[in-house]
Amino acid sequence: MNLISKYNKIGILLLVMTLASCKMLAPVQNIEKPKTPEAFVDSKDTVNSATLKWSAFFPDKNLDSLIDTAIKNNIDLQMTMQDIEIARSEVRMKKGLLLPTVSGGLAVGNEKVGRYTSAGAGDASTEITPGHEVPESLNDFALGIHASWEVDIWKKLRNSKKAAMSRYLGTIEGKNFVITNLVAEVANSYYELLSLDNQLVVIKETIELQKNALEIVKVQKEAARVSELGVKKYEAEVLNSQSLEFDILQQIKENENKINFLLGRFPQPIVRDKAVFESQVPQQIQSGIPSQMLVNRPDIKQAELELFASKCDVKAAQAEFYPSFNISGGLGFQAFKPSYLFTAPESIAYSLLGELTAPLINRNAIKAEFNKAKAFQVQAMYNYQKTILNGYVEVSNELSNIKNLQQLYDLKNKEVQALNSSISISNDLFKSSKVDYFEVLMTQRDALSSKLELIEAKKRQFNAVINVYRALGGGWK
C-alpha cells in the first residue's frame, strides 16, 4: 500500500510539473488589426465601385462575354478549385479525429506455447472440455469490434479543426482573389487589343498620307524643284511606317493569343468593336473608404483567416504538453473452435482501458514544434499587415494615376489637333515652295507619333480604372 501511495505521489508531482512548465510557453498575444487611414488621399467617396458585379462595371458586351468564358475555363482558376477540395478534405479529417475510432474484424490464428512456461504448464493440467486436455497447438477464432477515443480535454483537436476550417475558408478567398486578378487581366488585355487596332488604323492612314506626299515630291523632282534626296527621304519614311504596321500586326496576334490563353482555349479571333475604344469614355470609379477595402479584397480576408488559423495552431501545439486521456475497448466473441464462437457467455470477450499519458522525455521536440507554430503566427501577423498596406498603396497609386492621366490625355489631344492642322499648313506651304520637304516630313512624323501617344494615353486611362477596381477588391462577385 505504501508503494502504491508513493507511485501516486510521483505521478501527481510529474503532472503538476508538466502543467507548470506549460505556463512558460504562452502563445503570442495582443495581435491587433492595423489601423487604416479614414480616407484615401484626395478622395471623399463613401460609395465603393468594388461592390458592382463585373458585368455591371464593364459596359462592353464583347468584353463581358470574354470575362464570362475566362471564369468558366481558365486553367489557373480550375487548379485553385482543387485547393478548395484539398482544404475541405482536411477539415473532414480533422472532424473525424474528434470522434471515436471504431473498427471491426475477424481473426483466425494458431498458437503453441512452450510446455515449460507458466502458460504451458497451466494448459497441461487443464481440461479444455471434460476428458480433453488443452492441446499443445491451439487454434484461435475471434470476431468483434474495437474502439479508441482521445478525449479532447485541452481542445487540441478542436483547435486543429478550427485551423483547418479557417484555411478552407482562406482557399475560397484565394479563389476569389484569382477571379479578381483574372477579370482585371482579361479587361486590360482587351483594351490593349483595342488600342493596337486603333494604332493600326492611324498608321495605315499615315502611310496613305505619306504616299500622296511622295507622289507630289516625285512630281516636283521632275520639275527640278526638289532633289533625289527628298524623294529617297520620303520613300524611307513610307517604308518605316509600313514596318510599324507589321510590328503592330504581330502585337495584335500575340495579344489575341494571350486573351485566348486566359480563356483556356486555343488561338482564335477575338470578337471586338474597334470603334468602341474611340467612343467609349473610361468608367467613373468611386474608391469608398479604406475600411471597405478590408471587407472587399479577397487577399486581405485570406490573410486574416490565415492569421486566425495560425493562432489555433499555437493553441494546439501548446496542448501537446498537457496529459492526453485515451479510452479504448473491445467487444466480441473468441473461441478455439468455430462451433464454440457464438456460445454465450463463455465465448464473449471484452476489454476496457482508460489511459492518461503525459510527455516526459521528448519535451524538447514538442517545445520546438510549439516555437515553430509561434513563429508562423508572427509571420502571419506581418503578412496580414503587409497585405493591408499593399492594398492601400495600390488604390492610392491608381487613383493618382487616373487624375494625372486625364491631364496627360487632354494635353495630348490638343497636341494632336495642333499637329493635324500643321500638316495641312505644311503641305500648302510646300506646294507654294515656301518650306522645304524636310519640314513637311517632320510634321507628318510628329503627327504620327503624337496620335499613337494619344491612343496609348487613353489605353492607360482604361487600365488605371480597371486596376483601381481590382485594387478595391472588385471583380469576384
C-alpha positions as semicolon CSV with decimal commas, in nm:
position;residue;x (nm);y (nm);z (nm)
1;M;0,000;0,000;0,000
2;N;0,284;0,238;0,079
3;L;0,441;0,156;-0,259
4;I;0,119;0,241;-0,443
5;S;0,087;0,564;-0,247
6;K;0,445;0,651;-0,335
7;Y;0,381;0,598;-0,709
8;N;0,065;0,810;-0,687
9;K;0,261;1,096;-0,535
10;I;0,526;1,070;-0,807
11;G;0,257;1,073;-1,077
12;I;0,085;1,379;-0,928
13;L;0,422;1,557;-0,899
14;L;0,504;1,488;-1,264
15;L;0,160;1,610;-1,371
16;V;0,199;1,934;-1,171
17;M;0,545;1,989;-1,323
18;T;0,403;1,936;-1,671
19;L;0,124;2,187;-1,622
20;A;0,351;2,442;-1,453
21;S;0,609;2,432;-1,730
22;C;0,337;2,492;-1,989
23;K;0,261;2,830;-1,836
24;M;0,605;2,944;-1,955
25;L;0,501;2,874;-2,316
26;A;0,231;3,135;-2,359
27;P;0,114;3,199;-2,717
28;V;0,172;3,529;-2,894
29;Q;-0,078;3,777;-2,756
30;N;-0,228;4,115;-2,844
31;I;-0,205;4,092;-3,222
32;E;-0,424;4,379;-3,335
33;K;-0,563;4,463;-3,675
34;P;-0,363;4,752;-3,822
35;K;-0,548;5,082;-3,833
36;T;-0,605;5,220;-4,181
37;P;-0,650;5,591;-4,263
38;E;-1,005;5,718;-4,259
39;A;-0,997;5,803;-4,631
40;F;-0,782;5,764;-4,939
41;V;-0,572;6,065;-5,034
42;D;-0,769;6,318;-5,243
43;S;-1,083;6,107;-5,221
44;K;-1,403;6,177;-5,030
45;D;-1,612;5,892;-5,173
46;T;-1,826;5,683;-4,944
47;V;-1,964;5,461;-5,224
48;N;-1,732;5,183;-5,340
49;S;-1,726;5,067;-5,703
50;A;-1,593;4,727;-5,593
51;T;-1,945;4,629;-5,485
52;L;-2,051;4,630;-5,852
53;K;-2,051;4,297;-6,033
54;W;-1,803;4,295;-6,319
55;S;-2,085;4,265;-6,575
56;A;-2,231;4,591;-6,442
57;F;-1,893;4,764;-6,421
58;F;-1,783;4,696;-6,780
59;P;-2,027;4,834;-7,041
60;D;-1,873;4,647;-7,337
61;K;-2,074;4,329;-7,405
62;N;-1,789;4,172;-7,601
63;L;-1,562;4,215;-7,300
64;D;-1,829;4,074;-7,068
65;S;-1,852;3,764;-7,286
66;L;-1,475;3,714;-7,269
67;I;-1,468;3,752;-6,891
68;D;-1,756;3,505;-6,851
69;T;-1,568;3,247;-7,060
70;A;-1,247;3,306;-6,866
71;I;-1,417;3,246;-6,531
72;K;-1,560;2,917;-6,661
73;N;-1,250;2,783;-6,836
74;N;-0,933;2,949;-6,702
75;I;-0,681;2,676;-6,613
76;D;-0,527;2,856;-6,314
77;L;-0,874;2,905;-6,168
78;Q;-0,954;2,536;-6,215
79;M;-0,633;2,449;-6,031
80;T;-0,733;2,682;-5,747
81;M;-1,066;2,499;-5,719
82;Q;-0,869;2,185;-5,637
83;D;-0,701;2,372;-5,350
84;I;-1,050;2,419;-5,208
85;E;-1,122;2,046;-5,238
86;I;-0,793;1,964;-5,064
87;A;-0,874;2,202;-4,779
88;R;-1,228;2,063;-4,749
89;S;-1,088;1,711;-4,713
90;E;-0,850;1,838;-4,445
91;V;-1,147;1,976;-4,249
92;R;-1,328;1,642;-4,274
93;M;-1,018;1,462;-4,150
94;K;-0,984;1,696;-3,850
95;K;-1,353;1,650;-3,767
96;G;-1,306;1,274;-3,782
97;L;-1,031;1,288;-3,520
98;L;-1,282;1,425;-3,267
99;L;-1,491;1,107;-3,295
100;P;-1,406;0,761;-3,163
101;T;-1,227;0,527;-3,400
102;V;-1,428;0,206;-3,435
103;S;-1,308;-0,096;-3,628
104;G;-1,442;-0,447;-3,670
105;G;-1,291;-0,763;-3,797
106;L;-1,247;-1,136;-3,799
107;A;-0,924;-1,301;-3,682
108;V;-0,802;-1,659;-3,719
109;G;-0,482;-1,783;-3,561
110;N;-0,292;-2,073;-3,410
111;E;-0,065;-2,064;-3,108
112;K;0,169;-2,311;-2,935
113;V;0,335;-2,213;-2,612
114;G;0,629;-2,387;-2,452
115;R;0,540;-2,661;-2,203
116;Y;0,797;-2,534;-1,956
117;T;0,636;-2,192;-1,924
118;S;0,371;-2,075;-1,686
119;A;0,111;-2,073;-1,964
120;G;0,222;-2,414;-2,098
121;A;0,230;-2,573;-1,755
122;G;-0,119;-2,439;-1,682
123;D;-0,255;-2,566;-2,013
124;A;-0,107;-2,914;-1,950
125;S;-0,301;-2,950;-1,628
126;T;-0,628;-2,810;-1,761
127;E;-0,911;-2,987;-1,938
128;I;-1,050;-2,772;-2,216
129;T;-1,363;-2,988;-2,213
130;P;-1,442;-3,278;-1,982
131;G;-1,194;-3,555;-2,059
132;H;-0,993;-3,347;-2,309
133;E;-0,676;-3,166;-2,219
134;V;-0,578;-2,839;-2,380
135;P;-0,389;-2,931;-2,699
136;E;-0,033;-2,813;-2,742
137;S;-0,130;-2,630;-3,062
138;L;-0,442;-2,423;-3,002
139;N;-0,650;-2,251;-3,267
140;D;-0,794;-1,906;-3,203
141;F;-1,103;-1,759;-3,373
142;A;-1,223;-1,407;-3,291
143;L;-1,498;-1,179;-3,417
144;G;-1,571;-0,837;-3,273
145;I;-1,526;-0,462;-3,272
146;H;-1,263;-0,236;-3,121
147;A;-1,293;0,133;-3,038
148;S;-1,050;0,401;-2,924
149;W;-1,112;0,767;-2,843
150;E;-0,889;1,053;-2,741
151;V;-1,093;1,276;-2,511
152;D;-1,020;1,632;-2,624
153;I;-0,974;1,776;-2,275
154;W;-0,742;2,061;-2,376
155;K;-0,916;2,139;-2,709
156;K;-0,614;2,031;-2,909
157;L;-0,822;1,853;-3,169
158;R;-1,087;2,124;-3,178
159;N;-0,824;2,392;-3,235
160;S;-0,675;2,184;-3,515
161;K;-1,022;2,159;-3,669
162;K;-1,069;2,537;-3,638
163;A;-0,734;2,595;-3,810
164;A;-0,831;2,360;-4,093
165;M;-1,171;2,528;-4,131
166;S;-1,011;2,872;-4,139
167;R;-0,767;2,760;-4,408
168;Y;-1,055;2,610;-4,605
169;L;-1,232;2,945;-4,597
170;G;-0,898;3,101;-4,693
171;T;-0,881;2,888;-5,008
172;I;-1,223;3,019;-5,107
173;E;-1,094;3,374;-5,066
174;G;-0,786;3,268;-5,262
175;K;-1,014;3,157;-5,545
176;N;-1,193;3,492;-5,531
177;F;-0,858;3,670;-5,549
178;V;-0,768;3,469;-5,859
179;I;-1,101;3,571;-6,015
180;T;-1,038;3,937;-5,930
181;N;-0,699;3,931;-6,099
182;L;-0,832;3,726;-6,391
183;V;-1,111;3,976;-6,461
184;A;-0,862;4,265;-6,448
185;E;-0,611;4,085;-6,671
186;V;-0,870;4,000;-6,937
187;A;-1,005;4,357;-6,933
188;N;-0,658;4,512;-6,954
189;S;-0,562;4,281;-7,240
190;Y;-0,888;4,360;-7,419
191;Y;-0,828;4,736;-7,410
192;E;-0,467;4,677;-7,510
193;L;-0,604;4,494;-7,816
194;L;-0,843;4,779;-7,896
195;S;-0,563;5,033;-7,867
196;L;-0,349;4,830;-8,108
197;D;-0,640;4,817;-8,353
198;N;-0,666;5,195;-8,342
199;Q;-0,291;5,239;-8,373
200;L;-0,303;5,022;-8,684
201;V;-0,574;5,246;-8,833
202;V;-0,364;5,557;-8,763
203;I;-0,055;5,400;-8,918
204;K;-0,244;5,298;-9,233
205;E;-0,389;5,647;-9,266
206;T;-0,042;5,794;-9,221
207;I;0,101;5,559;-9,485
208;E;-0,160;5,679;-9,735
209;L;-0,081;6,040;-9,648
210;Q;0,291;5,977;-9,689
211;K;0,239;5,801;-10,022
212;N;0,043;6,100;-10,152
213;A;0,321;6,330;-10,035
214;L;0,575;6,103;-10,202
215;E;0,394;6,137;-10,535
216;I;0,399;6,515;-10,500
217;V;0,773;6,509;-10,426
218;K;0,833;6,292;-10,732
219;V;0,645;6,541;-10,950
220;Q;0,842;6,830;-10,802
221;K;1,168;6,641;-10,863
222;E;1,081;6,612;-11,230
223;A;1,017;6,986;-11,225
224;A;1,360;7,028;-11,062
225;R;1,210;7,186;-10,754
226;V;1,348;6,913;-10,520
227;S;1,640;6,677;-10,544
228;E;1,662;6,296;-10,546
229;L;1,744;6,324;-10,175
230;G;1,389;6,443;-10,099
231;V;1,238;6,151;-10,289
232;K;1,455;5,900;-10,104
233;K;1,374;6,058;-9,770
234;Y;1,001;6,019;-9,836
235;E;1,045;5,664;-9,960
236;A;1,233;5,578;-9,642
237;E;0,958;5,734;-9,430
238;V;0,691;5,526;-9,608
239;L;0,895;5,209;-9,554
240;N;0,944;5,293;-9,188
241;S;0,568;5,338;-9,138
242;Q;0,499;5,011;-9,321
243;S;0,740;4,832;-9,087
244;L;0,544;4,979;-8,792
245;E;0,229;4,833;-8,944
246;F;0,368;4,480;-8,938
247;D;0,501;4,528;-8,586
248;I;0,151;4,626;-8,470
249;L;0,001;4,327;-8,652
250;Q;0,235;4,097;-8,461
251;Q;0,142;4,261;-8,131
252;I;-0,226;4,217;-8,213
253;K;-0,175;3,846;-8,280
254;E;0,019;3,795;-7,958
255;N;-0,243;3,985;-7,759
256;E;-0,524;3,779;-7,908
257;N;-0,336;3,463;-7,815
258;K;-0,282;3,593;-7,461
259;I;-0,655;3,652;-7,419
260;N;-0,735;3,308;-7,561
261;F;-0,489;3,154;-7,315
262;L;-0,663;3,332;-7,026
263;L;-0,991;3,193;-7,159
264;G;-0,848;2,840;-7,164
265;R;-0,884;2,791;-7,538
266;F;-0,667;2,762;-7,847
267;P;-0,593;3,071;-8,061
268;Q;-0,887;3,217;-8,248
269;P;-1,006;3,566;-8,345
270;I;-1,126;3,786;-8,059
271;V;-1,466;3,941;-8,126
272;R;-1,448;4,317;-8,065
273;D;-1,572;4,654;-8,189
274;K;-1,274;4,872;-8,279
275;A;-1,486;5,188;-8,270
276;V;-1,566;5,134;-7,900
277;F;-1,218;5,243;-7,797
278;E;-1,254;5,586;-7,954
279;S;-1,614;5,649;-7,849
280;Q;-1,609;5,499;-7,502
281;V;-1,504;5,705;-7,201
282;P;-1,326;5,526;-6,912
283;Q;-1,568;5,441;-6,631
284;Q;-1,602;5,668;-6,332
285;I;-1,451;5,497;-6,028
286;Q;-1,557;5,550;-5,668
287;S;-1,300;5,437;-5,415
288;G;-1,507;5,448;-5,097
289;I;-1,316;5,436;-4,768
290;P;-1,021;5,210;-4,672
291;S;-1,225;5,008;-4,423
292;Q;-1,447;4,891;-4,711
293;M;-1,136;4,764;-4,888
294;L;-1,068;4,533;-4,590
295;V;-1,405;4,369;-4,648
296;N;-1,391;4,356;-5,029
297;R;-1,036;4,243;-5,105
298;P;-1,012;3,860;-5,100
299;D;-0,635;3,858;-5,036
300;I;-0,683;4,064;-4,717
301;K;-0,959;3,833;-4,596
302;Q;-0,742;3,531;-4,680
303;A;-0,451;3,677;-4,481
304;E;-0,685;3,740;-4,187
305;L;-0,811;3,381;-4,198
306;E;-0,454;3,251;-4,213
307;L;-0,371;3,461;-3,905
308;F;-0,662;3,306;-3,716
309;A;-0,556;2,958;-3,828
310;S;-0,202;3,019;-3,702
311;K;-0,343;3,120;-3,361
312;C;-0,532;2,791;-3,345
313;D;-0,214;2,604;-3,445
314;V;-0,029;2,762;-3,150
315;K;-0,303;2,655;-2,908
316;A;-0,299;2,302;-3,048
317;A;0,082;2,287;-3,020
318;Q;0,065;2,409;-2,659
319;A;-0,185;2,136;-2,576
320;E;0,077;1,875;-2,671
321;F;0,247;1,948;-2,336
322;Y;-0,063;1,851;-2,141
323;P;-0,156;1,492;-2,050
324;S;-0,376;1,317;-2,302
325;F;-0,666;1,097;-2,196
326;N;-0,745;0,797;-2,417
327;I;-1,022;0,543;-2,380
328;S;-1,008;0,215;-2,566
329;G;-1,209;-0,103;-2,556
330;G;-1,327;-0,404;-2,746
331;L;-1,622;-0,640;-2,754
332;G;-1,667;-0,964;-2,943
333;F;-1,657;-1,343;-2,948
334;Q;-1,346;-1,559;-2,914
335;A;-1,305;-1,937;-2,912
336;F;-1,066;-2,213;-3,019
337;K;-1,333;-2,380;-3,237
338;P;-1,575;-2,210;-3,479
339;S;-1,860;-2,414;-3,327
340;Y;-1,796;-2,250;-2,988
341;L;-1,755;-1,896;-3,128
342;F;-2,107;-1,775;-3,053
343;T;-2,154;-1,966;-2,730
344;A;-2,256;-1,709;-2,471
345;P;-2,145;-1,612;-2,219
346;E;-1,840;-1,842;-2,237
347;S;-1,709;-1,705;-2,571
348;I;-1,780;-1,338;-2,505
349;A;-1,461;-1,130;-2,473
350;Y;-1,435;-0,763;-2,387
351;S;-1,180;-0,508;-2,272
352;L;-1,188;-0,150;-2,144
353;L;-0,891;0,075;-2,077
354;G;-0,859;0,438;-1,970
355;E;-0,512;0,586;-2,016
356;L;-0,369;0,919;-1,903
357;T;-0,027;0,996;-2,052
358;A;0,199;1,299;-2,046
359;P;0,525;1,365;-2,237
360;L;0,841;1,346;-2,026
361;I;1,146;1,265;-2,236
362;N;1,061;1,424;-2,573
363;R;0,959;1,767;-2,441
364;N;1,231;1,948;-2,638
365;A;1,084;1,824;-2,964
366;I;0,736;1,938;-2,859
367;K;0,874;2,272;-2,748
368;A;1,044;2,316;-3,087
369;E;0,713;2,243;-3,261
370;F;0,542;2,498;-3,037
371;N;0,803;2,765;-3,110
372;K;0,769;2,695;-3,482
373;A;0,392;2,746;-3,457
374;K;0,450;3,076;-3,275
375;A;0,692;3,190;-3,547
376;F;0,430;3,106;-3,812
377;Q;0,176;3,310;-3,616
378;V;0,405;3,614;-3,605
379;Q;0,479;3,567;-3,976
380;A;0,105;3,551;-4,050
381;M;0,056;3,871;-3,849
382;Y;0,315;4,059;-4,056
383;N;0,175;3,916;-4,378
384;Y;-0,170;4,042;-4,280
385;Q;-0,034;4,389;-4,210
386;K;0,166;4,386;-4,534
387;T;-0,139;4,280;-4,738
388;I;-0,346;4,566;-4,598
389;L;-0,067;4,818;-4,658
390;N;-0,014;4,687;-5,011
391;G;-0,385;4,719;-5,089
392;Y;-0,396;5,078;-4,966
393;V;-0,085;5,172;-5,167
394;E;-0,225;5,011;-5,484
395;V;-0,551;5,205;-5,458
396;S;-0,370;5,530;-5,378
397;N;-0,131;5,489;-5,672
398;E;-0,404;5,417;-5,925
399;L;-0,629;5,699;-5,802
400;S;-0,340;5,938;-5,855
401;N;-0,270;5,774;-6,189
402;I;-0,628;5,835;-6,308
403;K;-0,606;6,202;-6,218
404;N;-0,271;6,258;-6,390
405;L;-0,364;6,054;-6,697
406;Q;-0,668;6,273;-6,752
407;Q;-0,440;6,578;-6,765
408;L;-0,199;6,391;-6,994
409;Y;-0,478;6,286;-7,230
410;D;-0,619;6,639;-7,254
411;L;-0,278;6,782;-7,341
412;K;-0,205;6,507;-7,595
413;N;-0,543;6,563;-7,756
414;K;-0,464;6,933;-7,802
415;E;-0,121;6,838;-7,938
416;V;-0,277;6,606;-8,197
417;Q;-0,523;6,874;-8,308
418;A;-0,240;7,124;-8,348
419;L;-0,027;6,881;-8,548
420;N;-0,320;6,785;-8,771
421;S;-0,360;7,150;-8,857
422;S;0,013;7,185;-8,913
423;I;0,008;6,900;-9,169
424;S;-0,238;7,086;-9,390
425;I;-0,045;7,411;-9,348
426;S;0,292;7,249;-9,425
427;N;0,152;7,078;-9,736
428;D;0,016;7,409;-9,869
429;L;0,342;7,587;-9,796
430;F;0,539;7,308;-9,959
431;K;0,331;7,328;-10,275
432;S;0,398;7,700;-10,292
433;S;0,769;7,641;-10,227
434;K;0,764;7,837;-9,902
435;V;0,900;7,544;-9,697
436;D;1,115;7,250;-9,799
437;Y;1,019;6,883;-9,795
438;F;1,206;6,822;-9,469
439;E;0,963;7,036;-9,267
440;V;0,666;6,854;-9,418
441;L;0,830;6,522;-9,342
442;M;0,900;6,610;-8,978
443;T;0,546;6,742;-8,933
444;Q;0,396;6,417;-9,055
445;R;0,633;6,216;-8,836
446;D;0,545;6,424;-8,529
447;A;0,174;6,389;-8,602
448;L;0,201;6,009;-8,626
449;S;0,396;5,988;-8,302
450;S;0,150;6,217;-8,125
451;K;-0,155;6,019;-8,243
452;L;-0,003;5,693;-8,125
453;E;0,079;5,851;-7,789
454;L;-0,279;5,977;-7,759
455;I;-0,412;5,624;-7,812
456;E;-0,159;5,493;-7,558
457;A;-0,272;5,757;-7,307
458;K;-0,637;5,653;-7,343
459;K;-0,546;5,287;-7,304
460;R;-0,360;5,374;-6,984
461;Q;-0,673;5,551;-6,860
462;F;-0,877;5,234;-6,911
463;N;-0,602;5,031;-6,741
464;A;-0,590;5,265;-6,442
465;V;-0,966;5,239;-6,388
466;I;-0,952;4,860;-6,417
467;N;-0,658;4,844;-6,175
468;V;-0,842;5,057;-5,916
469;Y;-1,144;4,829;-5,950
470;R;-0,916;4,531;-5,888
471;A;-0,727;4,701;-5,603
472;L;-1,055;4,783;-5,427
473;G;-1,149;4,414;-5,440
474;G;-1,394;4,425;-5,730
475;G;-1,449;4,155;-5,987
476;W;-1,501;3,835;-5,788
477;K;-1,870;3,883;-5,701
